Amino acid sequence: MTDTADTAEAAGTTDWQAWQDSWDRQQEWYMPDREERFRVMLDMVEALVGPAPRVLDLACGTGSITDRVLKRFPEATSTGVDLDPALLTIAEGHFAGDARVTFVTADLKDPDWRAALPRGSFDAILTRKSL
């Protein structure tokens, strides 16, 4: 059986949704209650900030949190921060052309990582990682 992402790449395109879906399936194996955690996280954002949050997604990986934020809150914006170039490539491909999303390459262990962020403030800082 041929994977959708492999088929798209052979045709000269990249199926970023397939890569995103593959990443999410792999992560669910490690954290079976992942979707419930995301739901609770977004319930809290909505309760505290409302339906148009400006989100900072730390250790964003492929943008799984950002994806759920934008699906639930179409007027939201999100800035994803990560260091892994492979994961950021998937995220940037998945969200290409979406003006609500920006990505920043930064090492969260570096005390000056915030200098890489765009100017402005955030209503919520979200992460799946233990930082």
Backbone atoms as SQL, in Angstrom:
CREATE TABLE atoms (id INTEGER PRIMARY KEY, chain TEXT, resi INTEGER, resn TEXT, atom TEXT, x REAL, y REAL, z REAL);
INSERT INTO atoms VALUES
  (1, 'A', 1, 'MET', 'N', 0.845, -1.172, 0.000),
  (2, 'A', 1, 'MET', 'CA', 0.000, 0.000, 0.000),
  (3, 'A', 1, 'MET', 'C', 0.891, 1.235, 0.000),
  (4, 'A', 2, 'THR', 'N', 0.546, 2.209, -0.817),
  (5, 'A', 2, 'THR', 'CA', 1.334, 3.426, -0.935),
  (6, 'A', 2, 'THR', 'C', 0.739, 4.499, -0.044),
  (7, 'A', 3, 'ASP', 'N', 1.591, 5.192, 0.696),
  (8, 'A', 3, 'ASP', 'CA', 1.160, 6.278, 1.561),
  (9, 'A', 3, 'ASP', 'C', 0.778, 7.495, 0.714),
  (10, 'A', 4, 'THR', 'N', -0.252, 8.234, 1.139),
  (11, 'A', 4, 'THR', 'CA', -0.709, 9.411, 0.404),
  (12, 'A', 4, 'THR', 'C', 0.392, 10.435, 0.242),
  (13, 'A', 5, 'ALA', 'N', 1.174, 10.678, 1.293),
  (14, 'A', 5, 'ALA', 'CA', 2.273, 11.651, 1.224),
  (15, 'A', 5, 'ALA', 'C', 3.308, 11.210, 0.201),
  (16, 'A', 6, 'ASP', 'N', 3.626, 9.894, 0.139),
  (17, 'A', 6, 'ASP', 'CA', 4.589, 9.383, -0.843),
  (18, 'A', 6, 'ASP', 'C', 4.065, 9.553, -2.268),
  (19, 'A', 7, 'THR', 'N', 2.781, 9.285, -2.487),
  (20, 'A', 7, 'THR', 'CA', 2.178, 9.424, -3.806),
  (21, 'A', 7, 'THR', 'C', 2.217, 10.871, -4.266),
  (22, 'A', 8, 'ALA', 'N', 1.878, 11.797, -3.397),
  (23, 'A', 8, 'ALA', 'CA', 1.888, 13.220, -3.744),
  (24, 'A', 8, 'ALA', 'C', 3.299, 13.683, -4.076),
  (25, 'A', 9, 'GLU', 'N', 4.276, 13.247, -3.294),
  (26, 'A', 9, 'GLU', 'CA', 5.656, 13.660, -3.541),
  (27, 'A', 9, 'GLU', 'C', 6.154, 13.111, -4.869),
  (28, 'A', 10, 'ALA', 'N', 5.774, 11.882, -5.208),
  (29, 'A', 10, 'ALA', 'CA', 6.183, 11.304, -6.483),
  (30, 'A', 10, 'ALA', 'C', 5.602, 12.100, -7.645),
  (31, 'A', 11, 'ALA', 'N', 4.455, 12.717, -7.448),
  (32, 'A', 11, 'ALA', 'CA', 3.810, 13.521, -8.481),
  (33, 'A', 11, 'ALA', 'C', 4.374, 14.941, -8.527),
  (34, 'A', 12, 'GLY', 'N', 5.314, 15.263, -7.645),
  (35, 'A', 12, 'GLY', 'CA', 5.921, 16.584, -7.650),
  (36, 'A', 12, 'GLY', 'C', 5.266, 17.584, -6.718),
  (37, 'A', 13, 'THR', 'N', 4.333, 17.141, -5.914),
  (38, 'A', 13, 'THR', 'CA', 3.699, 18.001, -4.911),
  (39, 'A', 13, 'THR', 'C', 3.871, 17.344, -3.560),
  (40, 'A', 14, 'THR', 'N', 3.640, 18.104, -2.526),
  (41, 'A', 14, 'THR', 'CA', 3.696, 17.543, -1.179),
  (42, 'A', 14, 'THR', 'C', 2.324, 17.666, -0.553),
  (43, 'A', 15, 'ASP', 'N', 1.816, 16.576, -0.053),
  (44, 'A', 15, 'ASP', 'CA', 0.520, 16.566, 0.619),
  (45, 'A', 15, 'ASP', 'C', 0.755, 16.868, 2.092),
  (46, 'A', 16, 'TRP', 'N', 0.775, 18.158, 2.421),
  (47, 'A', 16, 'TRP', 'CA', 1.071, 18.571, 3.796),
  (48, 'A', 16, 'TRP', 'C', 0.013, 18.089, 4.779),
  (49, 'A', 17, 'GLN', 'N', -1.230, 17.993, 4.333),
  (50, 'A', 17, 'GLN', 'CA', -2.277, 17.468, 5.217),
  (51, 'A', 17, 'GLN', 'C', -1.975, 16.018, 5.590),
  (52, 'A', 18, 'ALA', 'N', -1.499, 15.227, 4.645),
  (53, 'A', 18, 'ALA', 'CA', -1.149, 13.833, 4.941),
  (54, 'A', 18, 'ALA', 'C', -0.006, 13.767, 5.950),
  (55, 'A', 19, 'TRP', 'N', 0.977, 14.644, 5.790),
  (56, 'A', 19, 'TRP', 'CA', 2.078, 14.679, 6.760),
  (57, 'A', 19, 'TRP', 'C', 1.569, 15.077, 8.145),
  (58, 'A', 20, 'GLN', 'N', 0.688, 16.075, 8.188),
  (59, 'A', 20, 'GLN', 'CA', 0.106, 16.513, 9.465),
  (60, 'A', 20, 'GLN', 'C', -0.678, 15.372, 10.098),
  (61, 'A', 21, 'ASP', 'N', -1.503, 14.701, 9.313),
  (62, 'A', 21, 'ASP', 'CA', -2.301, 13.588, 9.831),
  (63, 'A', 21, 'ASP', 'C', -1.407, 12.459, 10.342),
  (64, 'A', 22, 'SER', 'N', -0.345, 12.169, 9.613),
  (65, 'A', 22, 'SER', 'CA', 0.588, 11.125, 10.026),
  (66, 'A', 22, 'SER', 'C', 1.238, 11.472, 11.365),
  (67, 'A', 23, 'TRP', 'N', 1.657, 12.724, 11.510),
  (68, 'A', 23, 'TRP', 'CA', 2.259, 13.180, 12.767),
  (69, 'A', 23, 'TRP', 'C', 1.255, 13.032, 13.917),
  (70, 'A', 24, 'ASP', 'N', 0.015, 13.481, 13.697),
  (71, 'A', 24, 'ASP', 'CA', -0.999, 13.393, 14.749),
  (72, 'A', 24, 'ASP', 'C', -1.263, 11.945, 15.155),
  (73, 'A', 25, 'ARG', 'N', -1.343, 11.031, 14.180),
  (74, 'A', 25, 'ARG', 'CA', -1.556, 9.604, 14.515),
  (75, 'A', 25, 'ARG', 'C', -0.409, 9.071, 15.365),
  (76, 'A', 26, 'GLN', 'N', 0.809, 9.436, 14.996),
  (77, 'A', 26, 'GLN', 'CA', 1.986, 8.976, 15.737),
  (78, 'A', 26, 'GLN', 'C', 1.960, 9.526, 17.166),
  (79, 'A', 27, 'GLN', 'N', 1.603, 10.784, 17.333),
  (80, 'A', 27, 'GLN', 'CA', 1.574, 11.403, 18.659),
  (81, 'A', 27, 'GLN', 'C', 0.463, 10.814, 19.538),
  (82, 'A', 28, 'GLU', 'N', -0.648, 10.451, 18.925),
  (83, 'A', 28, 'GLU', 'CA', -1.747, 9.853, 19.687),
  (84, 'A', 28, 'GLU', 'C', -1.345, 8.525, 20.310),
  (85, 'A', 29, 'TRP', 'N', -0.395, 7.840, 19.707),
  (86, 'A', 29, 'TRP', 'CA', 0.093, 6.590, 20.283),
  (87, 'A', 29, 'TRP', 'C', 0.768, 6.867, 21.632),
  (88, 'A', 30, 'TYR', 'N', 1.491, 7.970, 21.729),
  (89, 'A', 30, 'TYR', 'CA', 2.175, 8.337, 22.974),
  (90, 'A', 30, 'TYR', 'C', 1.229, 8.937, 24.003),
  (91, 'A', 31, 'MET', 'N', 0.195, 9.607, 23.528),
  (92, 'A', 31, 'MET', 'CA', -0.717, 10.301, 24.427),
  (93, 'A', 31, 'MET', 'C', -2.156, 10.053, 23.959),
  (94, 'A', 32, 'PRO', 'N', -2.747, 8.935, 24.375),
  (95, 'A', 32, 'PRO', 'CA', -4.081, 8.577, 23.885),
  (96, 'A', 32, 'PRO', 'C', -5.166, 9.612, 24.195),
  (97, 'A', 33, 'ASP', 'N', -4.994, 10.395, 25.241),
  (98, 'A', 33, 'ASP', 'CA', -5.997, 11.398, 25.603),
  (99, 'A', 33, 'ASP', 'C', -5.664, 12.783, 25.031),
  (100, 'A', 34, 'ARG', 'N', -4.843, 12.811, 24.008),
  (101, 'A', 34, 'ARG', 'CA', -4.342, 14.057, 23.416),
  (102, 'A', 34, 'ARG', 'C', -5.473, 14.994, 22.971),
  (103, 'A', 35, 'GLU', 'N', -6.453, 14.470, 22.263),
  (104, 'A', 35, 'GLU', 'CA', -7.547, 15.316, 21.776),
  (105, 'A', 35, 'GLU', 'C', -8.350, 15.906, 22.933),
  (106, 'A', 36, 'GLU', 'N', -8.532, 15.147, 23.979),
  (107, 'A', 36, 'GLU', 'CA', -9.244, 15.667, 25.154),
  (108, 'A', 36, 'GLU', 'C', -8.446, 16.799, 25.794),
  (109, 'A', 37, 'ARG', 'N', -7.138, 16.648, 25.870),
  (110, 'A', 37, 'ARG', 'CA', -6.289, 17.715, 26.415),
  (111, 'A', 37, 'ARG', 'C', -6.399, 18.972, 25.570),
  (112, 'A', 38, 'PHE', 'N', -6.367, 18.805, 24.256),
  (113, 'A', 38, 'PHE', 'CA', -6.512, 19.957, 23.367),
  (114, 'A', 38, 'PHE', 'C', -7.860, 20.633, 23.589),
  (115, 'A', 39, 'ARG', 'N', -8.923, 19.842, 23.697),
  (116, 'A', 39, 'ARG', 'CA', -10.267, 20.402, 23.889),
  (117, 'A', 39, 'ARG', 'C', -10.334, 21.219, 25.161),
  (118, 'A', 40, 'VAL', 'N', -9.805, 20.678, 26.258),
  (119, 'A', 40, 'VAL', 'CA', -9.817, 21.397, 27.534),
  (120, 'A', 40, 'VAL', 'C', -8.993, 22.683, 27.436),
  (121, 'A', 41, 'MET', 'N', -7.847, 22.587, 26.789),
  (122, 'A', 41, 'MET', 'CA', -6.987, 23.760, 26.590),
  (123, 'A', 41, 'MET', 'C', -7.760, 24.866, 25.878),
  (124, 'A', 42, 'LEU', 'N', -8.447, 24.506, 24.799),
  (125, 'A', 42, 'LEU', 'CA', -9.177, 25.504, 24.025),
  (126, 'A', 42, 'LEU', 'C', -10.429, 25.989, 24.734),
  (127, 'A', 43, 'ASP', 'N', -11.056, 25.127, 25.538),
  (128, 'A', 43, 'ASP', 'CA', -12.173, 25.583, 26.375),
  (129, 'A', 43, 'ASP', 'C', -11.707, 26.694, 27.311),
  (130, 'A', 44, 'MET', 'N', -10.536, 26.524, 27.892),
  (131, 'A', 44, 'MET', 'CA', -9.993, 27.537, 28.809),
  (132, 'A', 44, 'MET', 'C', -9.668, 28.834, 28.065),
  (133, 'A', 45, 'VAL', 'N', -9.084, 28.712, 26.888),
  (134, 'A', 45, 'VAL', 'CA', -8.784, 29.909, 26.086),
  (135, 'A', 45, 'VAL', 'C', -10.074, 30.667, 25.804),
  (136, 'A', 46, 'GLU', 'N', -11.087, 29.957, 25.361),
  (137, 'A', 46, 'GLU', 'CA', -12.356, 30.615, 25.043),
  (138, 'A', 46, 'GLU', 'C', -12.977, 31.267, 26.274),
  (139, 'A', 47, 'ALA', 'N', -12.938, 30.589, 27.403),
  (140, 'A', 47, 'ALA', 'CA', -13.523, 31.127, 28.628),
  (141, 'A', 47, 'ALA', 'C', -12.792, 32.380, 29.112),
  (142, 'A', 48, 'LEU', 'N', -11.489, 32.412, 28.940),
  (143, 'A', 48, 'LEU', 'CA', -10.699, 33.524, 29.460),
  (144, 'A', 48, 'LEU', 'C', -10.495, 34.656, 28.465),
  (145, 'A', 49, 'VAL', 'N', -10.481, 34.348, 27.174),
  (146, 'A', 49, 'VAL', 'CA', -10.095, 35.343, 26.170),
  (147, 'A', 49, 'VAL', 'C', -11.194, 35.625, 25.160),
  (148, 'A', 50, 'GLY', 'N', -12.024, 34.647, 24.867),
  (149, 'A', 50, 'GLY', 'CA', -13.054, 34.836, 23.858),
  (150, 'A', 50, 'GLY', 'C', -12.709, 34.125, 22.561),
  (151, 'A', 51, 'PRO', 'N', -13.476, 34.425, 21.504),
  (152, 'A', 51, 'PRO', 'CA', -13.383, 33.659, 20.265),
  (153, 'A', 51, 'PRO', 'C', -12.332, 34.118, 19.247),
  (154, 'A', 52, 'ALA', 'N', -11.513, 35.106, 19.589),
  (155, 'A', 52, 'ALA', 'CA', -10.503, 35.584, 18.634),
  (156, 'A', 52, 'ALA', 'C', -9.148, 35.750, 19.323),
  (157, 'A', 53, 'PRO', 'N', -8.610, 34.669, 19.900),
  (158, 'A', 53, 'PRO', 'CA', -7.366, 34.803, 20.648),
  (159, 'A', 53, 'PRO', 'C', -6.138, 34.975, 19.755),
  (160, 'A', 54, 'ARG', 'N', -5.151, 35.665, 20.314),
  (161, 'A', 54, 'ARG', 'CA', -3.815, 35.730, 19.715),
  (162, 'A', 54, 'ARG', 'C', -2.987, 34.723, 20.506),
  (163, 'A', 55, 'VAL', 'N', -2.604, 33.644, 19.849),
  (164, 'A', 55, 'VAL', 'CA', -1.997, 32.497, 20.519),
  (165, 'A', 55, 'VAL', 'C', -0.509, 32.388, 20.197),
  (166, 'A', 56, 'LEU', 'N', 0.260, 32.063, 21.220),
  (167, 'A', 56, 'LEU', 'CA', 1.662, 31.690, 21.063),
  (168, 'A', 56, 'LEU', 'C', 1.735, 30.191, 21.317),
  (169, 'A', 57, 'ASP', 'N', 2.125, 29.440, 20.297),
  (170, 'A', 57, 'ASP', 'CA', 2.181, 27.973, 20.345),
  (171, 'A', 57, 'ASP', 'C', 3.641, 27.561, 20.507),
  (172, 'A', 58, 'LEU', 'N', 4.035, 27.261, 21.756),
  (173, 'A', 58, 'LEU', 'CA', 5.429, 26.925, 22.058),
  (174, 'A', 58, 'LEU', 'C', 5.716, 25.460, 21.774),
  (175, 'A', 59, 'ALA', 'N', 6.894, 25.199, 21.217),
  (176, 'A', 59, 'ALA', 'CA', 7.285, 23.846, 20.807),
  (177, 'A', 59, 'ALA', 'C', 6.191, 23.296, 19.892),
  (178, 'A', 60, 'CYS', 'N', 5.851, 24.089, 18.876),
  (179, 'A', 60, 'CYS', 'CA', 4.671, 23.847, 18.042),
  (180, 'A', 60, 'CYS', 'C', 4.751, 22.607, 17.168),
  (181, 'A', 61, 'GLY', 'N', 5.958, 22.119, 16.893),
  (182, 'A', 61, 'GLY', 'CA', 6.075, 20.945, 16.031),
  (183, 'A', 61, 'GLY', 'C', 5.449, 21.208, 14.681),
  (184, 'A', 62, 'THR', 'N', 4.523, 20.358, 14.259),
  (185, 'A', 62, 'THR', 'CA', 3.854, 20.504, 12.963),
  (186, 'A', 62, 'THR', 'C', 2.668, 21.455, 13.013),
  (187, 'A', 63, 'GLY', 'N', 2.398, 22.022, 14.174),
  (188, 'A', 63, 'GLY', 'CA', 1.293, 22.972, 14.309),
  (189, 'A', 63, 'GLY', 'C', -0.018, 22.335, 14.715),
  (190, 'A', 64, 'SER', 'N', 0.036, 21.232, 15.437),
  (191, 'A', 64, 'SER', 'CA', -1.188, 20.533, 15.841),
  (192, 'A', 64, 'SER', 'C', -2.107, 21.407, 16.690),
  (193, 'A', 65, 'ILE', 'N', -1.535, 22.143, 17.636),
  (194, 'A', 65, 'ILE', 'CA', -2.361, 23.024, 18.467),
  (195, 'A', 65, 'ILE', 'C', -2.897, 24.161, 17.612),
  (196, 'A', 66, 'THR', 'N', -2.040, 24.773, 16.820),
  (197, 'A', 66, 'THR', 'CA', -2.475, 25.871, 15.953),
  (198, 'A', 66, 'THR', 'C', -3.613, 25.419, 15.044),
  (199, 'A', 67, 'ASP', 'N', -3.525, 24.221, 14.495),
  (200, 'A', 67, 'ASP', 'CA', -4.578, 23.692, 13.631),
  (201, 'A', 67, 'ASP', 'C', -5.910, 23.654, 14.360),
  (202, 'A', 68, 'ARG', 'N', -5.905, 23.175, 15.568),
  (203, 'A', 68, 'ARG', 'CA', -7.140, 23.085, 16.342),
  (204, 'A', 68, 'ARG', 'C', -7.639, 24.466, 16.762),
  (205, 'A', 69, 'VAL', 'N', -6.711, 25.365, 17.092),
  (206, 'A', 69, 'VAL', 'CA', -7.091, 26.738, 17.443),
  (207, 'A', 69, 'VAL', 'C', -7.846, 27.380, 16.279),
  (208, 'A', 70, 'LEU', 'N', -7.284, 27.288, 15.081),
  (209, 'A', 70, 'LEU', 'CA', -7.883, 27.958, 13.926),
  (210, 'A', 70, 'LEU', 'C', -9.196, 27.321, 13.488),
  (211, 'A', 71, 'LYS', 'N', -9.315, 26.021, 13.657),
  (212, 'A', 71, 'LYS', 'CA', -10.580, 25.361, 13.321),
  (213, 'A', 71, 'LYS', 'C', -11.674, 25.777, 14.296),
  (214, 'A', 72, 'ARG', 'N', -11.328, 25.920, 15.552),
  (215, 'A', 72, 'ARG', 'CA', -12.327, 26.297, 16.558),
  (216, 'A', 72, 'ARG', 'C', -12.590, 27.798, 16.560),
  (217, 'A', 73, 'PHE', 'N', -11.549, 28.588, 16.336),
  (218, 'A', 73, 'PHE', 'CA', -11.648, 30.048, 16.390),
  (219, 'A', 73, 'PHE', 'C', -11.164, 30.637, 15.060),
  (220, 'A', 74, 'PRO', 'N', -12.014, 30.718, 14.060),
  (221, 'A', 74, 'PRO', 'CA', -11.573, 31.191, 12.740),
  (222, 'A', 74, 'PRO', 'C', -10.958, 32.595, 12.740),
  (223, 'A', 75, 'GLU', 'N', -11.249, 33.413, 13.740),
  (224, 'A', 75, 'GLU', 'CA', -10.688, 34.764, 13.808),
  (225, 'A', 75, 'GLU', 'C', -9.402, 34.827, 14.636),
  (226, 'A', 76, 'ALA', 'N', -8.915, 33.697, 15.090),
  (227, 'A', 76, 'ALA', 'CA', -7.690, 33.654, 15.893),
  (228, 'A', 76, 'ALA', 'C', -6.465, 33.871, 15.019),
  (229, 'A', 77, 'THR', 'N', -5.359, 34.209, 15.687),
  (230, 'A', 77, 'THR', 'CA', -4.047, 34.213, 15.046),
  (231, 'A', 77, 'THR', 'C', -3.122, 33.371, 15.913),
  (232, 'A', 78, 'SER', 'N', -2.092, 32.822, 15.290),
  (233, 'A', 78, 'SER', 'CA', -1.177, 31.969, 16.035),
  (234, 'A', 78, 'SER', 'C', 0.250, 32.168, 15.544),
  (235, 'A', 79, 'THR', 'N', 1.164, 32.223, 16.500),
  (236, 'A', 79, 'THR', 'CA', 2.592, 32.229, 16.209),
  (237, 'A', 79, 'THR', 'C', 3.169, 30.959, 16.809),
  (238, 'A', 80, 'GLY', 'N', 3.705, 30.104, 15.959),
  (239, 'A', 80, 'GLY', 'CA', 4.310, 28.855, 16.405),
  (240, 'A', 80, 'GLY', 'C', 5.809, 29.002, 16.532),
  (241, 'A', 81, 'VAL', 'N', 6.367, 28.445, 17.607),
  (242, 'A', 81, 'VAL', 'CA', 7.809, 28.495, 17.852),
  (243, 'A', 81, 'VAL', 'C', 8.331, 27.072, 18.006),
  (244, 'A', 82, 'ASP', 'N', 9.377, 26.746, 17.246),
  (245, 'A', 82, 'ASP', 'CA', 10.009, 25.442, 17.379),
  (246, 'A', 82, 'ASP', 'C', 11.429, 25.548, 16.833),
  (247, 'A', 83, 'LEU', 'N', 12.221, 24.536, 17.111),
  (248, 'A', 83, 'LEU', 'CA', 13.599, 24.493, 16.654),
  (249, 'A', 83, 'LEU', 'C', 13.806, 23.450, 15.557),
  (250, 'A', 84, 'ASP', 'N', 12.954, 22.449, 15.498),
  (251, 'A', 84, 'ASP', 'CA', 13.119, 21.323, 14.585),
  (252, 'A', 84, 'ASP', 'C', 12.763, 21.719, 13.151),
  (253, 'A', 85, 'PRO', 'N', 13.747, 21.732, 12.242),
  (254, 'A', 85, 'PRO', 'CA', 13.460, 22.174, 10.877),
  (255, 'A', 85, 'PRO', 'C', 12.503, 21.253, 10.122),
  (256, 'A', 86, 'ALA', 'N', 12.524, 19.965, 10.388),
  (257, 'A', 86, 'ALA', 'CA', 11.618, 19.041, 9.693),
  (258, 'A', 86, 'ALA', 'C', 10.175, 19.300, 10.107),
  (259, 'A', 87, 'LEU', 'N', 9.939, 19.450, 11.407),
  (260, 'A', 87, 'LEU', 'CA', 8.580, 19.698, 11.884),
  (261, 'A', 87, 'LEU', 'C', 8.072, 21.060, 11.428),
  (262, 'A', 88, 'LEU', 'N', 8.948, 22.065, 11.462),
  (263, 'A', 88, 'LEU', 'CA', 8.546, 23.393, 10.989),
  (264, 'A', 88, 'LEU', 'C', 8.254, 23.395, 9.489),
  (265, 'A', 89, 'THR', 'N', 8.951, 22.578, 8.726),
  (266, 'A', 89, 'THR', 'CA', 8.674, 22.477, 7.292),
  (267, 'A', 89, 'THR', 'C', 7.266, 21.943, 7.060),
  (268, 'A', 90, 'ILE', 'N', 6.887, 20.927, 7.822),
  (269, 'A', 90, 'ILE', 'CA', 5.523, 20.390, 7.711),
  (270, 'A', 90, 'ILE', 'C', 4.519, 21.471, 8.109),
  (271, 'A', 91, 'ALA', 'N', 4.771, 22.153, 9.220),
  (272, 'A', 91, 'ALA', 'CA', 3.855, 23.199, 9.687),
  (273, 'A', 91, 'ALA', 'C', 3.716, 24.309, 8.644),
  (274, 'A', 92, 'GLU', 'N', 4.837, 24.781, 8.129),
  (275, 'A', 92, 'GLU', 'CA', 4.795, 25.868, 7.154),
  (276, 'A', 92, 'GLU', 'C', 4.096, 25.434, 5.869),
  (277, 'A', 93, 'GLY', 'N', 4.300, 24.193, 5.454),
  (278, 'A', 93, 'GLY', 'CA', 3.600, 23.687, 4.277),
  (279, 'A', 93, 'GLY', 'C', 2.110, 23.560, 4.513),
  (280, 'A', 94, 'HIS', 'N', 1.757, 23.049, 5.674),
  (281, 'A', 94, 'HIS', 'CA', 0.342, 22.844, 6.024),
  (282, 'A', 94, 'HIS', 'C', -0.426, 24.159, 6.077),
  (283, 'A', 95, 'PHE', 'N', 0.208, 25.207, 6.594),
  (284, 'A', 95, 'PHE', 'CA', -0.467, 26.497, 6.769),
  (285, 'A', 95, 'PHE', 'C', -0.086, 27.528, 5.702),
  (286, 'A', 96, 'ALA', 'N', 0.564, 27.096, 4.633),
  (287, 'A', 96, 'ALA', 'CA', 1.000, 28.019, 3.584),
  (288, 'A', 96, 'ALA', 'C', -0.168, 28.870, 3.094),
  (289, 'A', 97, 'GLY', 'N', 0.051, 30.172, 3.030),
  (290, 'A', 97, 'GLY', 'CA', -0.970, 31.089, 2.542),
  (291, 'A', 97, 'GLY', 'C', -1.972, 31.537, 3.583),
  (292, 'A', 98, 'ASP', 'N', -1.905, 31.018, 4.790),
  (293, 'A', 98, 'ASP', 'CA', -2.839, 31.410, 5.846),
  (294, 'A', 98, 'ASP', 'C', -2.219, 32.569, 6.634),
  (295, 'A', 99, 'ALA', 'N', -2.719, 33.767, 6.418),
  (296, 'A', 99, 'ALA', 'CA', -2.162, 34.968, 7.040),
  (297, 'A', 99, 'ALA', 'C', -2.340, 34.990, 8.557),
  (298, 'A', 100, 'ARG', 'N', -3.155, 34.097, 9.080),
  (299, 'A', 100, 'ARG', 'CA', -3.366, 34.057, 10.537),
  (300, 'A', 100, 'ARG', 'C', -2.212, 33.385, 11.265),
  (301, 'A', 101, 'VAL', 'N', -1.299, 32.759, 10.534),
  (302, 'A', 101, 'VAL', 'CA', -0.263, 31.925, 11.145),
  (303, 'A', 101, 'VAL', 'C', 1.128, 32.411, 10.764),
  (304, 'A', 102, 'THR', 'N', 2.014, 32.472, 11.761),
  (305, 'A', 102, 'THR', 'CA', 3.436, 32.714, 11.518),
  (306, 'A', 102, 'THR', 'C', 4.228, 31.682, 12.308),
  (307, 'A', 103, 'PHE', 'N', 5.421, 31.381, 11.822),
  (308, 'A', 103, 'PHE', 'CA', 6.293, 30.451, 12.511),
  (309, 'A', 103, 'PHE', 'C', 7.649, 31.096, 12.743),
  (310, 'A', 104, 'VAL', 'N', 8.237, 30.755, 13.871),
  (311, 'A', 104, 'VAL', 'CA', 9.526, 31.294, 14.278),
  (312, 'A', 104, 'VAL', 'C', 10.431, 30.130, 14.647),
  (313, 'A', 105, 'THR', 'N', 11.650, 30.144, 14.148),
  (314, 'A', 105, 'THR', 'CA', 12.639, 29.158, 14.548),
  (315, 'A', 105, 'THR', 'C', 13.391, 29.713, 15.750),
  (316, 'A', 106, 'ALA', 'N', 13.273, 29.040, 16.871),
  (317, 'A', 106, 'ALA', 'CA', 13.957, 29.491, 18.087),
  (318, 'A', 106, 'ALA', 'C', 14.120, 28.307, 19.035),
  (319, 'A', 107, 'ASP', 'N', 15.190, 28.352, 19.807),
  (320, 'A', 107, 'ASP', 'CA', 15.478, 27.334, 20.816),
  (321, 'A', 107, 'ASP', 'C', 14.951, 27.837, 22.156),
  (322, 'A', 108, 'LEU', 'N', 13.929, 27.180, 22.678),
  (323, 'A', 108, 'LEU', 'CA', 13.311, 27.623, 23.930),
  (324, 'A', 108, 'LEU', 'C', 14.247, 27.489, 25.130),
  (325, 'A', 109, 'LYS', 'N', 15.363, 26.801, 24.957),
  (326, 'A', 109, 'LYS', 'CA', 16.353, 26.710, 26.034),
  (327, 'A', 109, 'LYS', 'C', 17.268, 27.930, 26.049),
  (328, 'A', 110, 'ASP', 'N', 17.260, 28.694, 24.971),
  (329, 'A', 110, 'ASP', 'CA', 18.063, 29.918, 24.880),
  (330, 'A', 110, 'ASP', 'C', 17.330, 31.028, 25.637),
  (331, 'A', 111, 'PRO', 'N', 17.980, 31.668, 26.599),
  (332, 'A', 111, 'PRO', 'CA', 17.306, 32.712, 27.376),
  (333, 'A', 111, 'PRO', 'C', 16.787, 33.872, 26.521),
  (334, 'A', 112, 'ASP', 'N', 17.310, 34.049, 25.323),
  (335, 'A', 112, 'ASP', 'CA', 16.886, 35.158, 24.461),
  (336, 'A', 112, 'ASP', 'C', 15.922, 34.729, 23.356),
  (337, 'A', 113, 'TRP', 'N', 15.279, 33.570, 23.476),
  (338, 'A', 113, 'TRP', 'CA', 14.413, 33.073, 22.417),
  (339, 'A', 113, 'TRP', 'C', 13.282, 34.045, 22.084),
  (340, 'A', 114, 'ARG', 'N', 12.836, 34.825, 23.061),
  (341, 'A', 114, 'ARG', 'CA', 11.714, 35.745, 22.822),
  (342, 'A', 114, 'ARG', 'C', 12.067, 36.852, 21.838),
  (343, 'A', 115, 'ALA', 'N', 13.355, 37.135, 21.660),
  (344, 'A', 115, 'ALA', 'CA', 13.774, 38.169, 20.709),
  (345, 'A', 115, 'ALA', 'C', 13.383, 37.812, 19.273),
  (346, 'A', 116, 'ALA', 'N', 13.173, 36.535, 18.992),
  (347, 'A', 116, 'ALA', 'CA', 12.799, 36.095, 17.645),
  (348, 'A', 116, 'ALA', 'C', 11.307, 36.287, 17.347),
  (349, 'A', 117, 'LEU', 'N', 10.511, 36.568, 18.374),
  (350, 'A', 117, 'LEU', 'CA', 9.068, 36.702, 18.187),
  (351, 'A', 117, 'LEU', 'C', 8.718, 38.005, 17.487),
  (352, 'A', 118, 'PRO', 'N', 7.627, 37.990, 16.726),
  (353, 'A', 118, 'PRO', 'CA', 7.148, 39.248, 16.154),
  (354, 'A', 118, 'PRO', 'C', 6.662, 40.158, 17.287),
  (355, 'A', 119, 'ARG', 'N', 6.689, 41.435, 17.044),
  (356, 'A', 119, 'ARG', 'CA', 6.228, 42.393, 18.058),
  (357, 'A', 119, 'ARG', 'C', 4.741, 42.204, 18.314),
  (358, 'A', 120, 'GLY', 'N', 4.328, 42.500, 19.509),
  (359, 'A', 120, 'GLY', 'CA', 2.920, 42.387, 19.868),
  (360, 'A', 120, 'GLY', 'C', 2.762, 41.523, 21.099),
  (361, 'A', 121, 'SER', 'N', 1.532, 41.363, 21.485),
  (362, 'A', 121, 'SER', 'CA', 1.247, 40.577, 22.676),
  (363, 'A', 121, 'SER', 'C', 0.411, 39.357, 22.300),
  (364, 'A', 122, 'PHE', 'N', 0.278, 38.466, 23.264),
  (365, 'A', 122, 'PHE', 'CA', -0.487, 37.240, 23.064),
  (366, 'A', 122, 'PHE', 'C', -1.525, 37.118, 24.175),
  (367, 'A', 123, 'ASP', 'N', -2.662, 36.558, 23.822),
  (368, 'A', 123, 'ASP', 'CA', -3.717, 36.326, 24.805),
  (369, 'A', 123, 'ASP', 'C', -3.534, 35.001, 25.523),
  (370, 'A', 124, 'ALA', 'N', -2.898, 34.056, 24.858),
  (371, 'A', 124, 'ALA', 'CA', -2.718, 32.722, 25.438),
  (372, 'A', 124, 'ALA', 'C', -1.411, 32.131, 24.937),
  (373, 'A', 125, 'ILE', 'N', -0.712, 31.455, 25.826),
  (374, 'A', 125, 'ILE', 'CA', 0.492, 30.727, 25.486),
  (375, 'A', 125, 'ILE', 'C', 0.179, 29.258, 25.714),
  (376, 'A', 126, 'LEU', 'N', 0.280, 28.484, 24.644),
  (377, 'A', 126, 'LEU', 'CA', -0.113, 27.070, 24.697),
  (378, 'A', 126, 'LEU', 'C', 1.071, 26.195, 24.326),
  (379, 'A', 127, 'THR', 'N', 1.095, 25.007, 24.899),
  (380, 'A', 127, 'THR', 'CA', 2.092, 24.006, 24.541),
  (381, 'A', 127, 'THR', 'C', 1.592, 22.638, 24.970),
  (382, 'A', 128, 'ARG', 'N', 2.096, 21.640, 24.308),
  (383, 'A', 128, 'ARG', 'CA', 1.823, 20.257, 24.701),
  (384, 'A', 128, 'ARG', 'C', 3.002, 19.725, 25.493),
  (385, 'A', 129, 'LYS', 'N', 4.114, 20.395, 25.418),
  (386, 'A', 129, 'LYS', 'CA', 5.351, 19.951, 26.042),
  (387, 'A', 129, 'LYS', 'C', 5.448, 20.388, 27.494),
  (388, 'A', 130, 'SER', 'N', 6.259, 19.672, 28.219),
  (389, 'A', 130, 'SER', 'CA', 6.654, 20.094, 29.562),
  (390, 'A', 130, 'SER', 'C', 7.936, 20.884, 29.395),
  (391, 'A', 131, 'LEU', 'N', 7.849, 22.167, 29.620),
  (392, 'A', 131, 'LEU', 'CA', 9.026, 23.013, 29.407),
  (393, 'A', 131, 'LEU', 'C', 9.777, 23.263, 30.684);
